[in-house]
């Protein structure tokens, strides 16, 4: 089918990333000089903006402003976690008809792709001709059909730098550091903590992801071995780690009732409770085992700062702009709907391509860290993960360490 005449609406859903703006700016640039696209609207606060008819004219924006926005973290269009009801879907279709919106582009995760799929099916029932495109986005990197998703590489760059920095800090005094990373069901972001290692004894020394069951006693034993050997241990843990029965570890360690979000999910890392609980257990274990009477230990939760830290991976930014342009091209070439995905062509040299995949192949599904990216013991990543992840985060500054073997002779 050819190009249909009408307006386009662009919006973002769910948690922001460091590069999400680049995706919708890429779409806007791709549509800008097409006469059949009579208007390019940005919906403020996602589907809430559509329901409230709160649109901004993207064609009227200064090009320099849009360029600066591509380098700006989070989403300039603002966002929402509103999950549309059947009534919302009907209302949105009415808004599309009212404003002659024929092209819909939304950057989001699997919930967003599912919502677009539902709206798309509703439009077909009403015989309203529309083009519906999902732009992959999530720092969790858990979307099917994607080698990696826009936003992940920048968040991974932050996590890698955070852990390489805290590892240098940990060298100064020894002891234990534990950092909890985002990742309810997928461990990609926690695994990224290993991408900044500078040497064989560099942290994180242990990495725990939700793809493997987490045994608290084995965890304590793992830490004891590293601590006994090095006098220190740096640990990365996914917020979503569970025991072999599928119960979140925070729930296992907590004596009180845990808060839940609007979708009924237990709040795993927003309060710092998981890090504190694991550190308390380690202190108790080390004392009972006679390893150390008073353990120097600290737990942190990286939290929201992982998502929108203003240090974009250069690879992430360029790929995300390209993804937006590709989505516009697909709409203008007559495709009716789909999710735009990044797929890897080769590792050496690193090369990717974009592909339009069916919405239903992404909607409501979760991708997990591959088995060959996790070591057999389930407490670290493998070289296969390092090879996969290194090209994504860009160059990191080189650290230096003193050669302590070049000591000044002691005077007798």
C-alpha positions, -999 to +999 in steps of 0.1 A: +000+000+000+011+035-007+014+066+015-019+078+030-024+115+037-028+125+073-011+136+105+015+117+125+017+114+163+048+106+183+049+097+219+069+078+246+057+054+273+072+039+305+106+046+320+129+070+301+164+064+289+195+085+281+187+083+243+149+079+240+146+115+226+168+104+197+143+078+186+113+101+181+135+130+167+148+104+142+112+097+132+103+134+130+133+141+107+123+112+085+088+125+081+096+162+079+097+168+041+069+144+031+039+164+018+015+136+025+023+139+062+003+170+069+013+174+106+038+159+130+025+160+166+042+151+198+018+138+225+028+151+260+027+124+286+022+095+262-013+081+258-025+105+284-016+133+260-036+116+233-067+111+255-064+148+267-056+161+232-024+176+245-002+179+214+029+199+205+037+208+169+071+192+161+074+207+127+073+242+143+103+234+165+137+250+159+160+223+142+188+233+166+165+226+195+156+191+182+193+184+177+201+194+213+172+172+225+188+142+209+216+147+233+193+152+263+185+123+286+150+112+296+121+122+273+112+157+263+077+145+254+073+133+290+058+099+298+032+078+316+027+043+329-010+044+322-021+010+309-050+017+284-084+001+291-108-009+264-126+024+269-092+043+265-086+025+232-120+036+219-113+071+230-079+072+214-094+060+181-119+088+183-091+113+188-072+098+159-103+103+137-109+138+150-073+149+142-069+128+111-040+110+127-030+082+103+006+075+116+014+065+152+049+060+165+056+051+201+089+044+219+085+020+247+090-016+260+070-047+257+040-033+275+039-004+250+042-028+220+013-048+235-008-016+239-002-006+203-011-041+191-044-038+209-051-003+195-042-016+160-066-045+162-094-021+174-087+002+144-090-027+120-124-036+135-136-001+128-120+000+093-099+030+102-068+030+081-038+037+103-001+030+104+011+018+138+049+015+147+067+006+179+102+018+185+121-006+208+132+011+241+142-002+275+173-002+297+164-037+308+172-049+272+144-075+276+126-072+242+123-101+219+136-098+183+163-074+194+200-080+199+199-049+222+175-021+227+180+016+225+188+029+260+205-002+272+240+007+260+240+041+278+226+025+310+252-003+307+279+024+302+268+040+335+267+007+354+301-003+340+317+030+351+299+030+385+313-004+393+348+003+380+348+035+401+336+018+433+361-010+427+389+015+429+373+029+461+370-006+475+408-012+470+416+017+493+403+001+525+391-034+516+358-048+528+326-056+509+306-034+485+273-046+471+253-027+444+218-036+433+210-029+397+177-027+377+164-059+362+133-076+375+133-105+350+164-100+329+200-096+340+215-076+311+220-044+331+235-061+362+258-081+338+271-048+324+288-042+357+315-065+344+322-045+313+344-020+331+368-045+347+404-033+344+423-064+355+421-100+368+414-090+404+390-061+395+354-060+406+327-068+404+340-102+416+305-117+418+275-110+396+240-124+403+212-122+377+175-133+378+181-160+352+197-182+379+181-191+412+198-173+442+207-194+472+215-171+502+239-196+518+258-202+486+259-164+481+275-160+515+300-188+508+309-172+474+316-139+491+337-155+519+360-171+493+367-139+475+371-119+507+395-145+522+416-143+491+416-106+484+405-089+517+377-073+497+348-082+475+326-061+451+292-076+442+266-068+416+230-081+422+199-078+401+169-064+419+149-094+406+169-123+420+147-151+433+151-184+451+145-218+434+108-215+442+105-181+423+102-160+455+120-127+454+150-128+477+139-095+493+107-112+502+127-141+517+147-117+539+120-093+548+099-097+579+073-071+569+049-066+541+065-052+509+050-024+488+036-032+453+034-010+422+003-003+401+007-036+383+009-056+415+047-062+413+065-062+446+088-032+449+123-047+448+149-020+449+134+014+452+140+016+490+174+001+492+160-027+513+175-056+492+210-042+495+207-036+532+192-071+538+220-088+519+247-068+537+231-076+571+231-113+562+268-112+551+278-094+584+261-121+604+276-149+584+311-136+585+309-131+623+294-166+629+321-182+607+349-163+625+361-147+593+359-112+607+343-098+639+333-065+624+329-065+587+334-033+567+305-035+543+283-012+523+252-018+501+238+007+475+209+007+451+217+024+418+180+031+411+168+057+386+202+072+380+210+042+357+183+052+333+190+088+323+226+096+333+237+123+309+267+104+294+253+087+263+270+058+247+279+072+213+269+039+197+235+040+215+228+076+203+236+069+167+218+036+166+187+052+182+186+080+157+189+055+129+161+034+144+138+064+143+147+072+107+142+036+097+107+036+113+098+066+093+111+050+061+090+019+068+058+039+073+065+059+041+072+028+021+037+014+027+042-008+057+011-008+079+025-017+113+053-034+132+081-030+158+114-017+147+142-038+161+180-038+162+196-070+151+234-078+150+250-087+118+285-094+130+307-091+161+341-084+144+337-059+130+307-049+151+277-042+127+240-040+131+209-037+110+173-026+116+144-048+109+106-044+111+091-073+130+054-080+138+040-063+169+028-096+182+063-110+182+074-084+208+042-076+227+040-089+262+071-111+259+104-110+278+139-118+265+164-131+290+202-131+293+214-161+272+227-191+291+261-189+276+265-154+291+263-167+326+290-189+342+282-224+354+282-214+391+256-187+384+277-160+401+294-143+372+293-135+335+313-152+308+337-140+281+308-144+256+289-117+274+319-094+275+325-099+238+288-091+231+286-061+254+319-043+249+311-027+215+279-012+228+291+011+256+319+030+238+354+036+250+360+041+287+388+061+301+419+041+310+428+037+347+463+034+361+476+014+390+509+018+408+534-010+406+538-017+443+567-041+436+589-011+430+591-004+467+616+018+486+640-004+506+633-003+543+661+011+564+673-013+591 
